[in-house]
Amino acid sequence: MKKSLLLLLAAMMSLSMSIAAHNAPARVELPDNQKIMGHFDSDAISTEGVALTTTGKITLGVILESEEIDLFYGGRIVAFRVGLAENTTVSKVFVMPISAGGSYGTMVPWTCSVSETGWNVIQLPTPYLLDIPEGGRLMIGFEYEQTSINKPLALVNEGEVYDTYMRKKVGATYRWMTAGLKSQGNLCVQCIVEKDNYPEVLIKAANLVAPKFVNKAEGLPFSFTVKNRGIQPLDAQALSFDVNVDGKKLTTVSNSEAIEPGEIKTLQGIAEIADLESGSHTLTIDGAMAGEEVLDYVYPMNADFVAHSGSFPRQKHVVEQLTSTYCTYCPLGNSMLGILTSERDDIIWVGLHGNLGSGVDPYTTAQGDTAMVYMTGGSISYPSAAFDRSTGWENDAQIVNSIGYYEEYHQQMAGELGQFFDFIAEQKPTFASINIDPVVDKDTREAVITVSGEMTSDFDYLLGEGNKLTVYITEDSLVARQLNNGSWINGYRHNGVFRCALGSVKGVELNRVEGGYSNEFTMTIPEEWNIANLNVVAFISRPLAAGGGQVFTDLAINNAETARLINQAEGVEELLLSGDVVPVEYYDIMGRKHDSMQPGINIVKMSDGSARKVLVK
């Protein structure tokens, strides 16, 4: 297993940086034959600057995509606009074509000398003709002076945000590399392009947003943006977009307000989808028109979604922590998770312990080792964790993420992680409920654990028949020494320690019954385990695959629940009859009525109105 120092992540550092505020994005006043070309075309500019750690003259640029420059083909770049948050010297502006295949062309520079805070306009003595081949891109940028104390770079969250690139010497050659500024917004650099035949009416529709999962009864909400790229305003109701699902037109949506040149409006609506079959579908928005004339630059937009007939409330979230008593930084992860679980009552914390180096963790198990290998593909690091086995916390490809944050960030990261769980609950509905009914005979230490629940009618459409039920036994209040920042802590308390998985660590098949499922597990509790401190953890998810060969993006936990092993039954309860009190009705754990008691757990209603839980072996 790999020992790793997992302290402050790059993502964490970006969270701690201040996001630049900006003024209201006023439109740029230009003649009809001139327009702004860039990632955004407003006058928005930062009031708070950003600095790079490299000092001296630095060359920065942004890459304009083909769809951002196709409107300007045949025009001439006559000026640059460079926005600065603090005074510094800008000594050069440049353009550089990039072929459709990604090859960089020759840089075309113009010297200049501007330095004022705000927008600086550089008129070009020799305009640049935009004759870029179809599919090509264009880098635009500038050279400026970075000192150890100034923060001149202006970045704003206007338009779609793209990377900023820096020209850097690597070995004997110069290369363009990302500058790590995307989280701050778009770099304030634009071109003014003059063209005699800009269209009067021209629109671009983009940024289609729709939920991934949609309840058919509630309809499909959607939104997208429309930008007027022409030189004339568009009247209200001038545009009409077709809203299609799987190629069938469901409704239309129009602009309710006028749209001025350069202005962006958001259009939205709800499409009725009650008649759709459950499963995957595609939403398409296209066909904008002004009067009878079909407009150019209307990009068909697609969004895949899953329709369903209903869902259940999400009960709990699961944190599967990868830890070791020999991991010197694992107490950092424990501290952060401790804050998270103290602030929320919907978190199940499972501690999967493993050996580290030559140290043998007293809570290591073969099943736990297997689970960790499956969840990581074999590259195990401590301290780390999976959050509902969902991707997207650190990256979109893995489900296990480092959690060894510096102590001063624990409260912040617990809050960020809580928001991540809220996002999961909002974006991923649950399609099965989970009930846990354990019955324990404390004398014989025999336990019968029934996990059951209801399922939506389209469960298999939505989650697939390969879904598994996983059941863990965990134990609280285990005491063992723990390495902490190079020193041992004696008497360290470990909670949620993984003891075993019932059936298989990869999960077991759901035992289908009418309207749901019911799975029963039996076990003899080892003498060294404290029954009073044992928990049952149950969740439904896609199955883990041997050797970590599965696609991690297909493992998300759909619902989870936990229960104390002995809270629901202190022992096997005998059915006691006294006087006129007799059994009158018999039900199984799913609530189905029977003529007599059945093997497993029975709920027996008595003639005096009481109910008894009875285990029949």
N, C-alpha and C positions, 0 to 999 in steps of 0.2 A: 504494500500500500504506500501511496505517495504522501510524504509529509510536506505540507505547504504552509507558508506564512500568508494567511489571508486577512490582511488588515484593510486599510481604506481602499475601496474599489475606485476605479476611474469614474464609474457611474456615481459613486458617492461624492466624489470631488466635484462633479458637475452639479450635483444637487446643492452643494454648499455655496456655489458661486451665485452672485446676484444676477438676475435676468434684467437686461437693459430695458428701462421704461422708454416710451416714445410719445411724441406729441400726436395729436390727431392728424391722420393722413390726408392733408389737403391735396387737391389735384394740382398738377403742374400746368401753368398757363403757357400755351404754345400756339403758334400759328397753325392753321388747318393742315399745312403740308409738312408739319413736324410732329413726331410722337416719341415718347420715351420707350426705349428698349432695355429690358432688364428683368430680374426676377420679380420686381414690383415696379410700379410706375407712379407712386405717390411721393409726396414730400416728407413722409415719415422719416424721423431721424432720432438716434439715441440721445438721451440726456445723460446717460451713464456709459462711460467708455470701457473698452476692453484692451488689455495689453498682451503681447506675446512675450515669452521668456527670452527669446533671441533678441539681441540688440543690434543696432546699426541699420543699414539700408535693407529693407525687406520688400520683396515683390509678392503681392497677393493677387489672386484672380478668382472669378467665378465662371462657371461654364454654363452658357445659355443653351438649352436644349433646342432641337430643330423646331418643335412646335411653338417655341417662344420667339423664334426669329423668322418664321416663314412669312409672316405678315409684312416683313420689312425687305424681302428680296427685291433687288433692283434699286433700293434706296441708297443714300449715302450717310455715313456717320459724320456729322458735322461738329459734334461737341461731346465732351464727357461731363458727367456730374459725379463728384466724389464727396461723400459726406463724412465729416470728422466730428467726433465727440469732444476732442481737445485739440488745441493748436499743435500742428506738427508740419514738417515740410514734405509735400508731395512733389517729387521731382520728375515723375514720368507716368504717362498713361499708355496703354497698349491694347491691341487686339491680336488674337492668334486663332486662325481657323483650325478646326479638328474634323477630320474626315469621318464619314459614316462608319468606317472600320476602326476608328479610334486613333489614327495616326495624327500627331501634332504637326502643324504646318509651321511656317516662318512667322516669328513675332514681328509685328509692325508697331514700333514705339513712336511717341511724340514727347519731347521734353516739355516741362512746364515748371512752374514754381507757384504753388498755392499752399496756404497753411491755415486758413481761418476755420474756427469752429462753425459747424453748420454745413450747408451745401456749397461746394465750390464748383463753378462752371469753367471748363477749359475748352475754349474754341480751338478747333483743329485748323492749322494753316493749309493742310492738304487732306480733304475729306476722304473717307475710306468707302469704296464701293462694295456693297454687299452682294456678291455673286457666288455665294457658297452653294456647292452642289446639294441636291436633294438629300435629306437625311443627315447632312453635316451639322456640326455644332460650332459655337464660337466662344472662345474665352475672352473676357474683358477684365481689365484690372489696372493696378497702379503700383508704383514704388514709393515707399515712404520711410521716414526716419523713426525708428523705435529706440527710445532711451530706457533706462532702468526705472524711471519714475513716471513717465507719461502713459496715459491710457487713451490713445487717440481713435481706436477703431470703433466705428459706429455700426451696430448690427440691430436689426429690427425684425420682429415676427410679422412681416407683411408678405402676403402671397404664399405660395408653396415654398417651404424652406429647403434650401440646397446647401451643400458643402461649400466652404471656402478653401481654396488651395494656396499653398505656399511653395515658392521655388527654392529648393534647398540643395546644397551640395552634398552628395553621398559618394564618398570615395573620390574619384577623379572627375565625376560627371555631376551635372545638375539634373534634378528630377522635380516633378510636381507632386506634392504630397498634401493630404488633407491637413488643415491647420487645427482641427479639433474645436471648431467654433460653431458647428451646426446647432447645438443646443441653445446658442445665443440668438440665432436668427440669421437673416440674409445680410451679407455685407452691403453697405450703402455705396454702391457703384452702379451707374447707369450710363447709357448712351442716348444722345438725341439724334434721331434719324430723320432726314429730310427726304420726302418722296412726293412726287407730283400727282400720283394717282391712288392715294389712300381711298378705300371705299367709304361711301357715305354711311352705309349700314353694314355692320359686320359684328357677329357675336361669337363668343366661345363659351360653351357649357362644359363644366368640369366639376371635380370634387364630389362625385356621387357618394352619399353616405346612407347606409341602410343597416339595420341590425342583422347579426348572423343568424339568430334564432327568432322566429316570429310565431306568435299564437294566432292561428287562423281566424279565431273569433274576434280578435282585436284589430286586425288589418295590418298592412305593411307600411310603416312610416318611412319616408325617404326625404332627402334634401340634396340640393346641388347648387352650384353657383353659376351665374350667368354674367359674363363681362362684355360690355359694349366696346369693341375694338375699332369701331368706325368713328367718323368725325361728326355725325349727326346724332341727336338724342333719339331714343326709342320711346314711343308712347306707351302708356299702360295698356295691357292686353295685346300688345303688338306681337308677342311671341306665343307660340303654342307648341308644347312638347308632348309627344306620345309617351305614355307610361305602359310598358309591355312586360309581361311575365311569360317566359318560355315562348316568346314570339307572338303572343296574343295580346292585343291592346286592351287594357283595363280602364284607363281614364286618360285625361289630359290635364296639364297644368300650365298656367300662364303667368306672366309678370303682372302683379297688381299695381305696380308703380312705374313711373317713367324711369328710364335708365340713361343717364348722361354719358357722353363720351368718356371712356376710361373708368367708368364706375362699375362696381361689382354688386350684384344683388343675389340674395339667397332665395331660392324657390323651394317649396316643400309641400307635402301632401301625404295622404294615407290612401293606399290602394286596398280595395276589398278583395280578400283572397280566401273567403270561407269555403269556396268550392274546390280549392286545390287539394290534391292528394298530399298526405304527409311525406316529407322527404326533401330532397335538394331541388332548388329552382334557381332561375336567373332573372334578375330584374334588369331591364334595359330602358334607358332614356334617350330618345333621339327625335329628329324630325321637327326642329324649330322652324317657324315660319313667321314672316311679317306680312300680313295681308295675304296675297296670293303668291308671293315670291319666296321660294326656298332659299335660305341663307347659307353661305359658306361657313367654314370653320366651326361647324357644330359637330363635336366629336361624339360618336355613340359611346355611351357609358354603360358598363355592366357591373353588377354586384350580385354575387352568389349568396343565397340565404337558404335556411332550412325551415320549412313550415311544420308546425306541430299542432296537436289538438288540445294541449294543456300541459301543465307541469305541477310539481309539488314544491312547497317551500324548501329551501336549502336548510338543512339541519345544522351541520357542522362543517368546518374546514379542517384539513389535516396537514400538520407540519411533520415530516419525517426527517429527523435530524441525524446526520452522520457525525458521530462523536467518539471519543476515546478518553479514558482516564489518563492516558499517556500523552495526550495532545495538550501542549502548553498554552495554546490560544483558545481552546474550547470553552473555558469559562466566559470569554467574551461573547460567544454565541449564546451560551446559557443565559447571560444577563439580558441580552436583547430580547430573547424569546420569553424570558420571565416577565419583562415589561409588557410585551404583546399579550400574553395570557392573563395578566392581571387587569388589563384594560378591556378585554373582550371575553365573553363567556361562550363563544362559538368556535374556539380553537382546540383541537386535539393535538397534543404534543407527544410524539413518539420518539424515543431516543434509541436509535440503532447503534450499538457499541461495537467497536472493532479494535483489533490489536494495532499497535503502531511501533514500527521498528522491532526491537527485541522485547518490548513490553507487552505483557499479556493482560488485557483488560478482563476483570472478573465477570463482566456481563456479556462477553462475546459469545455468539451462538452461530452455528453453521447456517441456520436459516437467515439470521441477520446479515451475515457475510454475503450470502447469495442475493438477498434483496439489494444490498448496496452495489454489488457488481451489476445486477440487472439495471438499476436506475442510473448508473454512471457509464455503463459500457466498459467498466473495469478500471477507469481512471478515478480512483477514490481519493478525495482530499478532506481533511478535517480543519476547522469546523465548517460544515456545509449542510444544506437542507433542501428538500423538495417541498414546494408549497402547492398542495392539491395536485401534485404531479403535473403542474401546468407550466408551459414555457412562457417566456415573456418578462420574467423578472430581470435577469441580467441579459439574456439573449433569447432569440426565438427558436433555438435548436435544441437546448438542453433543459432538463427539468430540475437538476441539482445545481444549487448556487452557493457561493461562499457567503458566510455570515460572520466572519471574524472582524467586525467593525471596531474602530477605536471606541472606547467607553463614552466619550463625549458625544458620540453620534447615536447611542443606543435608543434614546427616546425618539429622536427624529426617524430612525430607520424602522422602529416598531410602528410608528404612525404611517410611514410609507408602505410598509408591508400590510398593515390593516387596510389601506386604500386599495392595495392590489387584490386582497381577498374580496373586498366590496365590488371591485371591477369584475372579478371572476363570477360572483353571484349574479351580477347584472347581465353579463354577456352570455352566461352558460346556464340555461334552466336545468332543473333536476327532473328526471323522468321516472323516479322510483323513490318511495319512502323507505325508511329503515326503522324497525323496532327490534330491540334486544331484550330477550327474556331469559335470564340465567336462573337455574335452580341448582343449589349446592347442598350436598349432605356434608356438613362440617365434620362429622364423625368418620365417615369413610373417605372424605375428600374427593368424592365423585361429583362431577358437574355435568349438567346437561344444559347447553346453551342453544336457544332457538333464535335465529335471526330471520325476520320476515318483513314483508311490506307489500304495499300496492304498487302497481306499475301502470303507466299510461297505455292506452290502446295501441299507440304507435311507438312503443319503447324500442322495438327491434329496428324500425326504420331509422330511428334517430341515433341510437348508440351501437347497433350491430349485435348480432347474436353471440359474438365473441366476448361480450362483457362478463366479468367475473365478480364474485363476491369474495372479498378478502376479510378475514377475521384475525385480529391480533389479540394476544393477552399481554398487557403491560403491568408493571408494578411500580408503585410510588414508595418514597421514603427509604430507598436503599442507600446505605452509607458505605463509602469507600474513599480512599485517598484520591486526590485529583492533582495532576500537575497544572500549575498556574504561573505563567510568565517565568518559568525556570525554577520555581520552588514548589514543593509538595504541600498541599493542604490536607491535613488529616480530618476525618469525620465529615467529608463533603457529601451533601445530600443530593441524590439523583432521583428525579421523578420521571414517570412515563417510560421507564426502561423496558425495551422490547424483550419479552420472555419467549414467546413462540407464536407461530401462525397455525391456526387450526385448519386442517385439510392440506393446504399447500401455501407456501409463501407467494406463489404466483396467482393465488385465488382459486376458487372452485366454481363449477357451473351453478347457475341459479336454478334451484329446484322449482319449476313453474307449477303454480296452482292457479285456479280460476281467479283472474283479476290481479294476480301478483305472484309471490314466491314465498317459500318457507324452507329454510335450511336448518338442520339440527346437527349439533356437534356434541360429542361426549369426550371427556378427558378426566384423567386422575391428576389432581393437583400435586406436584412434588412437595415433599415435606419441608424443603428449605424455602418455599415461597410462602409469604404471609397472606393468607386468604383475605384478610380484612383490607389489604392494600392493593388488591388486584382489580384491573379494569378490563372490560371487553371493548375493543375498537372494531367497528365494522364499516366497510365502505365498498362502493360499487365503482368499477373502473375498467378500462381496457386491460388485458392481461400483460404482465411483464413477460419478456421473452428471454430464454436462456442466453447467457453470454452478452446481454445488452444489445442484441441484434435488432430490437424493435425500433420503430420510428418514434422518437421521444414525443413528437407533437401529437401522438395518438394515445396518450396515457392518462389524460386528465381524469381526476376523481369527480364523479357526477354527484354523489351525495355521501354523507358519512354521519355516523352517530357513535356515541360511547355510553357505557353504563358501568357502574360499580358491580363487581361480580356478585356480592351478597346483599346489595341494597333491596333487590326485589323479592328475595326469598331467603330467609335465614336457615332454612333446611327443608327437607322433603316434608310437606304438610300432609298429614293424614286426613281423610274425609271422616269427620266425627259426626255421628248422628245422635241427637238427644231429644227425647220427648217427641213433639210433633214436627220438629225441624227436619225436613227431608230434601234431598236433591229434586229439583223440578225441571231443570234444563241443563244441557251439556253443550259446550262450545269449544272449538279448537282455538289455537293462538291467532288465527286469521279471522276469528269471529263467526265461523260457519257453524251452524247448529247440527248436532248429531243426536241419535237416539240413546247413546250410551257413551261412556268414557272411551277415548281412543289412546293408542300408544303416543307418548310424548306429553306435552303440557296441556292440561284441560282447565278451562274456566267453568266452574260448576256454580250455577245459581241455585240458592237455597230458598225454601218456602218462606222464610222470614225476611226475604229481600236481600240477604247478604250474598256474597260470592266468595268462593274458595278457589285457590290455584292448586291443582293436584297433578303430580307427575306419575305417569304410568309407564313403567319400564318394559 
